[in-house]
Amino acid sequence: MNTQDLEKFGHRELLEAARLLLMWQHYDRTTALKSDARIELSENTGLVFLVDSACNMAVAFEGELWDYFVCQGCDHEAAAPEFREYAQPCCIKTLKECY
């Protein structure tokens, strides 16, 4: 379950949210994220991310903000650089649909 309710964010998650917002302004490597993005927290995994109305996601990766992908075939998920590096053949379809 994901939430935008900041009362459910712990200290670590709030710091990550602030970091993501700064990256969005200064170190944005995303190609899909729209201007209507908002901060969300996955209560299941603790992942803090930006998401827009089209469900495009972005996460911090090596000091920059990157698109986040989830393969519908094998459930492989990662920031764009890692996703490409460890992609299985079924993941290529996800990348083609997103780029």
PASEBA-1860 file (N, C-alpha, C; in nm, 3 decimals):
! residues 99
1> MNTQDLEK> 0.084/-0.117/0.000/0.000/0.000/0.000/0.089/0.124/0.000 ~ 0.057/0.222/-0.085/0.132/0.348/-0.091/0.053/0.458/-0.023 ~ 0.127/0.554/0.031/0.062/0.667/0.097/0.135/0.796/0.065 ~ 0.059/0.905/0.067/0.115/1.039/0.057/0.101/1.111/0.191 ~ 0.048/1.044/0.290/0.025/1.101/0.422/0.158/1.113/0.496 ~ 0.209/1.235/0.508/0.340/1.257/0.570/0.345/1.213/0.715 ~ 0.232/1.203/0.782/0.231/1.154/0.921/0.274/1.008/0.929 ~ 0.263/0.935/0.818/0.302/0.794/0.817/0.449/0.776/0.779
9> FGHRELLE> 0.516/0.886/0.740/0.658/0.881/0.707/0.739/0.889/0.835 ~ 0.839/0.805/0.847/0.931/0.816/0.960/1.038/0.920/0.928 ~ 1.132/0.936/1.020/1.239/1.034/1.003/1.319/1.005/0.875 ~ 1.359/0.881/0.855/1.436/0.843/0.737/1.360/0.872/0.610 ~ 1.232/0.839/0.608/1.150/0.860/0.489/1.131/1.008/0.457 ~ 1.117/1.091/0.562/1.105/1.236/0.540/1.234/1.294/0.482 ~ 1.348/1.247/0.532/1.476/1.292/0.477/1.490/1.249/0.331 ~ 1.449/1.129/0.300/1.455/1.081/0.161/1.362/1.163/0.072
17> AARLLLMW> 1.244/1.198/0.122/1.150/1.280/0.045/1.212/1.417/0.014 ~ 1.276/1.478/0.113/1.342/1.608/0.092/1.454/1.594/-0.010 ~ 1.529/1.488/0.000/1.639/1.462/-0.095/1.586/1.446/-0.237 ~ 1.476/1.373/-0.253/1.417/1.355/-0.386/1.372/1.487/-0.446 ~ 1.310/1.572/-0.364/1.264/1.701/-0.415/1.381/1.788/-0.459 ~ 1.491/1.786/-0.385/1.610/1.861/-0.426/1.669/1.806/-0.556 ~ 1.674/1.674/-0.567/1.725/1.612/-0.690/1.638/1.647/-0.809 ~ 1.507/1.651/-0.788/1.413/1.683/-0.896/1.444/1.822/-0.952
25> QHYDRTTA> 1.483/1.912/-0.866/1.515/2.048/-0.910/1.654/2.061/-0.971 ~ 1.751/1.981/-0.926/1.890/2.003/-0.964/1.959/1.887/-1.035 ~ 1.914/1.765/-1.016/1.983/1.648/-1.071/1.885/1.551/-1.134 ~ 1.798/1.604/-1.218/1.689/1.524/-1.277/1.734/1.456/-1.405 ~ 1.740/1.322/-1.403/1.775/1.243/-1.520/1.653/1.169/-1.576 ~ 1.535/1.201/-1.526/1.414/1.132/-1.570/1.374/1.177/-1.710 ~ 1.304/1.088/-1.780/1.251/1.122/-1.912/1.100/1.114/-1.915 ~ 1.041/1.049/-1.818/0.896/1.026/-1.820/0.819/1.107/-1.717
33> LKSDARIE> 0.882/1.145/-1.608/0.812/1.209/-1.497/0.754/1.344/-1.538 ~ 0.626/1.362/-1.510/0.557/1.486/-1.544/0.562/1.586/-1.427 ~ 0.522/1.709/-1.455/0.531/1.816/-1.354/0.430/1.801/-1.241 ~ 0.334/1.709/-1.256/0.234/1.690/-1.149/0.276/1.583/-1.048 ~ 0.406/1.554/-1.043/0.456/1.449/-0.953/0.435/1.484/-0.807 ~ 0.426/1.379/-0.726/0.408/1.394/-0.582/0.490/1.285/-0.512 ~ 0.518/1.307/-0.385/0.595/1.212/-0.305/0.503/1.102/-0.253 ~ 0.550/0.977/-0.263/0.476/0.865/-0.205/0.573/0.774/-0.131
41> LSENTGLV> 0.517/0.701/-0.039/0.590/0.602/0.041/0.522/0.468/0.025 ~ 0.600/0.365/-0.007/0.547/0.229/-0.005/0.555/0.181/0.139 ~ 0.439/0.163/0.201/0.438/0.117/0.340/0.487/-0.026/0.352 ~ 0.486/-0.102/0.242/0.534/-0.241/0.245/0.686/-0.249/0.241 ~ 0.750/-0.164/0.157/0.894/-0.175/0.136/0.974/-0.062/0.198 ~ 0.908/0.051/0.229/0.979/0.167/0.280/1.038/0.254/0.170 ~ 1.015/0.219/0.044/1.066/0.298/-0.068/0.992/0.430/-0.076 ~ 1.068/0.539/-0.085/1.013/0.672/-0.104/1.042/0.710/-0.249
49> FLVDSACN> 0.942/0.760/-0.319/0.959/0.787/-0.462/0.867/0.900/-0.506 ~ 0.895/0.953/-0.624/0.806/1.049/-0.689/0.721/0.971/-0.788 ~ 0.595/1.010/-0.801/0.505/0.945/-0.897/0.415/1.052/-0.955 ~ 0.383/1.040/-1.084/0.294/1.137/-1.146/0.159/1.074/-1.176 ~ 0.069/1.151/-1.237/-0.067/1.102/-1.262/-0.072/0.989/-1.363 ~ 0.034/0.971/-1.441/0.040/0.860/-1.537/0.112/0.739/-1.477 ~ 0.140/0.743/-1.347/0.208/0.635/-1.273/0.354/0.618/-1.311 ~ 0.416/0.719/-1.371/0.560/0.717/-1.392/0.626/0.740/-1.257
57> MAVAFEGE> 0.729/0.662/-1.229/0.795/0.670/-1.099/0.939/0.714/-1.116 ~ 0.994/0.779/-1.011/1.134/0.817/-1.009/1.190/0.798/-0.869 ~ 1.318/0.756/-0.863/1.385/0.731/-0.736/1.526/0.790/-0.741 ~ 1.586/0.803/-0.623/1.725/0.846/-0.613/1.814/0.727/-0.648 ~ 1.915/0.755/-0.730/2.013/0.652/-0.766/2.145/0.722/-0.791 ~ 2.245/0.691/-0.709/2.379/0.747/-0.721/2.377/0.900/-0.729 ~ 2.298/0.963/-0.642/2.296/1.107/-0.631/2.215/1.183/-0.734 ~ 2.140/1.111/-0.816/2.056/1.173/-0.917/1.918/1.110/-0.916
65> LWDYFVCQ> 1.823/1.180/-0.977/1.686/1.129/-0.987/1.669/1.057/-1.120 ~ 1.628/0.931/-1.113/1.614/0.848/-1.233/1.474/0.788/-1.240 ~ 1.431/0.758/-1.364/1.307/0.682/-1.383/1.322/0.547/-1.315 ~ 1.210/0.492/-1.266/1.207/0.363/-1.199/1.114/0.273/-1.280 ~ 1.162/0.157/-1.316/1.086/0.065/-1.400/1.054/-0.064/-1.328 ~ 0.941/-0.123/-1.365/0.900/-0.255/-1.316/0.863/-0.337/-1.439 ~ 0.930/-0.449/-1.460/0.899/-0.536/-1.573/0.771/-0.614/-1.543 ~ 0.679/-0.610/-1.634/0.554/-0.684/-1.618/0.573/-0.834/-1.636
73> GCDHEAAA> 0.683/-0.874/-1.701/0.707/-1.015/-1.727/0.770/-1.089/-1.610 ~ 0.873/-1.027/-1.548/0.947/-1.099/-1.444/0.950/-1.025/-1.310 ~ 0.886/-0.910/-1.301/0.881/-0.828/-1.180/1.015/-0.768/-1.141 ~ 1.113/-0.772/-1.232/1.240/-0.702/-1.207/1.210/-0.554/-1.194 ~ 1.263/-0.489/-1.091/1.240/-0.346/-1.072/1.366/-0.278/-1.025 ~ 1.389/-0.158/-1.080/1.509/-0.083/-1.043/1.507/0.054/-1.111 ~ 1.599/0.140/-1.066/1.621/0.267/-1.134/1.676/0.237/-1.273 ~ 1.655/0.328/-1.366/1.688/0.304/-1.507/1.828/0.245/-1.532
81> PEFREYAQ> 1.936/0.301/-1.475/2.068/0.242/-1.504/2.081/0.097/-1.461 ~ 2.032/0.064/-1.342/2.036/-0.075/-1.294/1.941/-0.163/-1.372 ~ 1.824/-0.109/-1.405/1.726/-0.188/-1.479/1.785/-0.236/-1.611 ~ 1.850/-0.146/-1.683/1.912/-0.182/-1.811/2.024/-0.284/-1.791 ~ 2.106/-0.263/-1.688/2.222/-0.349/-1.665/2.183/-0.493/-1.635 ~ 2.075/-0.513/-1.560/2.036/-0.647/-1.518/1.909/-0.697/-1.587 ~ 1.872/-0.633/-1.698/1.748/-0.667/-1.768/1.752/-0.808/-1.826 ~ 1.638/-0.875/-1.815/1.616/-1.003/-1.880/1.553/-0.974/-2.016
89> PCCIKTLK> 1.542/-1.072/-2.105/1.481/-1.046/-2.236/1.340/-0.985/-2.226 ~ 1.261/-1.028/-2.128/1.125/-0.973/-2.115/1.126/-0.826/-2.072 ~ 1.234/-0.782/-2.011/1.245/-0.643/-1.965/1.261/-0.545/-2.081 ~ 1.314/-0.593/-2.192/1.337/-0.507/-2.307/1.205/-0.448/-2.356 ~ 1.098/-0.525/-2.350/0.967/-0.475/-2.390/0.925/-0.357/-2.301 ~ 0.949/-0.368/-2.172/0.916/-0.258/-2.080/0.992/-0.132/-2.118 ~ 1.122/-0.147/-2.146/1.204/-0.031/-2.183/1.156/0.032/-2.313 ~ 1.121/-0.052/-2.411/1.072/0.001/-2.539/0.941/0.077/-2.523
97> ECY> 0.854/0.030/-2.434/0.726/0.097/-2.411/0.747/0.231/-2.340 ~ 0.853/0.242/-2.261/0.875/0.363/-2.182/0.960/0.468/-2.253 ~ 1.036/0.427/-2.354/1.124/0.522/-2.423/1.081/0.541/-2.566
END
